[in-house]
């Protein structure tokens, strides 16, 4: 029914966000990871439809290793080690490495960009279903057994959603190509 109507019940579009302490000063809000708890029915639906946007969606850049089947961070480390070795031994160049740690990555996703990208690949019902799941979501914060008023986030995908890693991958998919392009044009 959700698929046919591209709609999910309103209760499936409520996420209770619980801040999970990471490390550092417990009085610093930035030291907490916001995990979204949703209904089991939403999770089942997400698991059932997960394959469709991934199978039909845009091809992900080869440099993207995160959240991909049969790929891991170890693959990326091995590629980096091999590239570094080749640069040092064959070209006598010391590689310069930069690591990017994106703060609040999921919360900053521009969903309009993701939907525009997906609209060229997935069916209209699938796109509308994804938009219903993420654009119409209401969030309430649970802190010390007290729940905040619900609000609609203007950006981001839910941390804890089965679909969020893939949607985030779409959002950053152009980054590797842009970095390669910059490296070529600036002779880095």
C-alpha positions in Angstrom: 0.0 0.0 0.0 2.8 2.4 0.9 4.4 1.8 -2.5 1.2 2.1 -4.5 0.3 5.4 -2.9 3.8 6.7 -2.2 2.6 7.4 1.3 3.3 6.2 4.8 1.2 6.7 7.9 1.9 9.8 9.9 3.2 7.8 12.9 5.9 6.3 10.7 7.1 9.8 10.0 7.9 10.7 13.6 11.4 10.2 14.8 12.4 10.4 18.4 16.0 11.7 18.5 18.1 10.6 21.4 21.5 12.3 21.9 24.1 9.5 22.5 27.3 10.7 24.3 30.5 10.2 22.3 33.5 11.5 24.3 34.9 14.8 25.6 33.0 17.3 27.7 29.5 16.0 28.5 28.3 19.7 28.7 29.2 20.3 25.1 26.2 19.5 22.8 28.7 18.8 20.0 29.9 15.7 21.9 26.6 13.9 21.3 25.5 11.9 18.3 21.8 12.3 17.5 20.3 8.8 16.8 16.8 8.8 15.4 14.4 6.1 16.7 11.5 5.3 14.4 8.7 2.7 14.4 9.5 -0.9 13.6 7.1 -0.6 10.7 9.1 2.2 9.1 12.3 0.1 9.5 10.6 -2.9 7.9 9.5 -0.7 5.0 12.9 0.8 4.6 14.5 -2.6 4.6 12.0 -3.8 2.0 12.5 -0.9 -0.4 16.3 -0.4 0.2 17.3 -2.4 -2.8 15.3 -0.3 -5.3 17.0 3.1 -5.1 20.4 1.4 -4.8 19.9 -0.8 -7.8 18.3 1.9 -10.0 20.0 5.0 -8.6 23.1 6.8 -9.9 26.3 4.9 -10.1 28.5 5.8 -7.2 32.1 7.0 -7.8 34.6 4.2 -7.5 36.4 6.2 -4.8 33.4 5.8 -2.5 33.9 2.9 -0.2 31.6 3.7 2.6 28.2 2.0 3.0 28.7 -0.2 -0.1 28.2 -3.9 -0.4 31.4 -5.9 -0.6 33.5 -2.8 0.2 35.0 -1.6 3.5 37.3 1.1 4.9 40.0 -1.5 4.6 39.7 -1.4 0.8 40.2 2.4 0.9 43.3 2.0 3.2 44.8 -0.6 0.9 44.3 1.6 -2.2 45.8 4.5 -0.3 48.8 2.4 0.7 49.3 1.2 -2.9 49.0 4.7 -4.4 51.5 6.0 -1.8 53.9 3.2 -2.5 53.8 3.8 -6.3 54.3 7.5 -5.9 57.3 7.0 -3.7 59.0 4.2 -5.6 58.2 5.0 -9.2 57.8 8.7 -9.2 60.0 9.7 -6.2 57.2 11.9 -4.9 56.2 12.1 -1.3 52.4 12.0 -1.3 50.5 14.6 0.6 47.4 13.2 2.4 44.4 15.0 3.8 41.6 13.4 5.7 38.2 14.9 5.8 36.0 14.5 8.8 32.6 16.0 8.1 30.8 17.1 11.3 27.1 16.4 11.5 27.3 14.9 8.0 23.7 13.4 7.9 22.2 16.6 9.3 23.6 18.8 6.6 22.4 16.8 3.6 20.5 18.9 1.1 17.6 16.6 0.4 16.5 18.6 -2.7 19.8 17.8 -4.3 19.4 14.1 -3.5 15.8 14.0 -4.8 16.8 15.9 -8.0 19.6 13.4 -8.6 17.4 10.4 -7.9 14.6 11.7 -10.1 16.8 10.9 -13.1 17.1 7.2 -12.1 14.3 5.9 -9.9 10.6 5.6 -10.6 8.2 8.4 -9.6 6.4 6.3 -7.0 9.8 5.4 -5.3 10.9 9.0 -5.4 7.7 10.2 -3.8 7.8 7.5 -1.2 11.4 8.5 -0.2 10.3 12.2 -0.1 7.4 11.3 2.1 9.7 9.4 4.5 12.2 12.2 4.8 10.7 15.5 3.8 7.5 15.0 5.9 9.3 13.7 9.0 8.7 15.3 12.4 11.4 15.1 15.0 11.1 15.3 18.8 14.1 15.2 21.1 14.1 12.9 24.1 16.4 14.2 26.9 16.2 13.1 30.5 12.7 11.5 30.0 11.4 14.8 28.6 10.2 15.1 25.0 10.5 18.4 23.1 7.9 19.8 20.7 8.0 18.2 17.3 9.6 20.1 14.4 10.2 19.6 10.7 13.9 19.6 9.9 14.7 21.6 6.7 17.8 19.6 5.9 19.3 16.2 6.6 18.5 12.6 6.7 17.8 10.6 9.8 20.8 9.1 11.6 19.6 5.6 12.3 17.6 5.2 9.1 18.4 2.2 7.0 18.2 4.4 3.8 20.3 7.3 5.1 23.8 5.9 4.3 22.9 5.5 0.7 21.2 8.9 0.5 24.3 10.5 2.0 26.5 8.7 -0.5 24.4 10.3 -3.3 24.8 13.7 -1.7 28.7 13.4 -1.6 29.0 11.4 -4.8 30.4 14.3 -6.9 33.2 15.1 -4.3 35.7 12.5 -5.5 35.5 13.6 -9.1 35.8 17.3 -8.1 38.9 16.5 -6.0 40.5 14.6 -8.9 39.7 17.5 -11.3 41.3 20.0 -8.9 44.3 17.8 -8.5 44.8 17.6 -12.3 44.2 21.3 -12.9 46.4 22.5 -10.0 49.1 19.8 -10.6 49.0 18.6 -7.0 
